[in-house]
Amino acid sequence: MPTATDDADADVIVVGAGLSGLVCATRLVAGGARVRVLEARVRTGGRLLGRLVGDGMFDLGGQWWTAGQPRLAALADELGIARVPQHRAGASVITLDPFVASDGLASATPRRRTLPGRIVDALVRGRRVAELSRLIERAGREAPLDWDRESLGAWLAREIPDATLRDHVAIHCEMTFAVEPHELSFLDYLAQLAAGGDPFDGTAGDEHRFVPGAFALPARLAAALGDRVSLATPVRAIDVGAGTVRTDSATLRASHVVLAVPPAAARAIAFTPPLPPAAAAALSASRAGPVVKVVATYARAFWRDAGRSGEAYLRPGVVRATADACTADGVPALAAFVVAAEAAAWTPAHTAHVLDDLRRLFGDAAARPTDLGFHAWGADPLAHGCVAGLPPGARSAGAAWRGPHARLHVAGTEAAHRWPGFMEGAIDAAERAAAEILAA
């Protein structure tokens, strides 16, 4: 167990009360450490957010667990939170013209596959695109830095002559990283997929949702930590050498500090001494893709009545994807995702465009929800977006976000060895940071 001097405020100060920070604090407390958690928001949960829409509570942030994510499954079991399969029974569609044609992927009995499963079905039909699996596997071991100097978009334009297949990969990029393919390093795309599940190898597992929602995970962790968690307490500066953390009202001392916030949020913190060059470069270059998640509730699940799964992928369109979001206790709902450039330009007035896309996909009933809720993560000043990626050239210039750096340890999903960008990655990074400290 780490030991602090008598005048220290804690053995460990954790900055950020999202899933990663709360898991890290929980593991440290279990190891005997005195812990303080400082959170800038007036709530816990970070990019996990529950909100009442209509008659149900819905996830307006991260939502799904999939096979191959054992830490997330274990945490849910530890906290007594159940999982239910994502509804996919019925016809689903990918369309490159959302208002004219589909690509024929509808099926009365679709396989349950990790989102975007039907995109995978389309991709595997293209022999050239199948090479992505080989490249992803190689990126997990070693990869030439030349792959970093071009964007995914440039690689697609050069290597994949079929425009339809290029669009399918683009949809996958936008749904995974919330950026356009030309904004993302080809190597970063491959490496992040290698650290999770290869979506192109045809072996992706089933997806499940949590009951009542993923937002319950941080809520229960925070409740157990009690007054160790301080809300509305933004951290302004961290002196890594002295082990001090400055907030608006106090300067706190600890033996170790855990940074459990997204890189974009960490840019607002002054570090003394400055972060090592690799971490500083990653902090500067990291881009969190903007996402708006919209939940529309209805009197009945009319899409199920019509034999539809509620799942669709569109390009172009304001809405990039939809999914059935009916609650376990029977509140009918659809979730719609607005990403990348459309999300960056989002205003509340854009909900009319979302309803228009839903109407054209599912009929007039889709434009008459009983209630509508949304959260614009790109406009969230403490998130700046969702999954972070690196632009072309950042990795080859030495950018790397992990640690530890003296007394500073880095958690948060972006620092994960496995499943970066997912809840599983948040737990992976949290448990690694806690283990580093407890072994110190």
Buried (B, 14 or more C-beta within 10 A) or exposed (E): EBEBEEEBBBBBBBBBBBBBBBBBBBBBBEBEBBBBBBBBBEBBBBBBBBBEBBBBBBBBBBBBBBBBBEBBBEBBEEBEBEBEEBBBBBBBBBBBEBEEEBBEBBBEEBEBBBBBBBBBBBBBEBEEBBEBBEBBBBBBEEBEEEBBBBBBBBBBBEEBEEEEBBBBBBBBBBBBBBBBBBBBBBBBBBBBBBBBBBBBBBBBBBBBBBBBBBBBBBBBBBEEBEEBBBBEBBBEEBBBEEBBBBBEEEEBBBBBBBBBBBBBBBEBBEBEEEBBEBBBBBBEBBBBBBBBBBBBBBEEBBBBEEEBBBBBBBBEBBBBBBBBBBBEEEBBBBBBBBBBBBBBEBEEEBBEBBBBBBBBBBEEBBBEBBBBBBBBBBBBEBBBBBBBBBBBBBBBBBBBBBBBBEBBBBBBBBBBEBBBBBBBBBBBBBBBBBBBBBEB
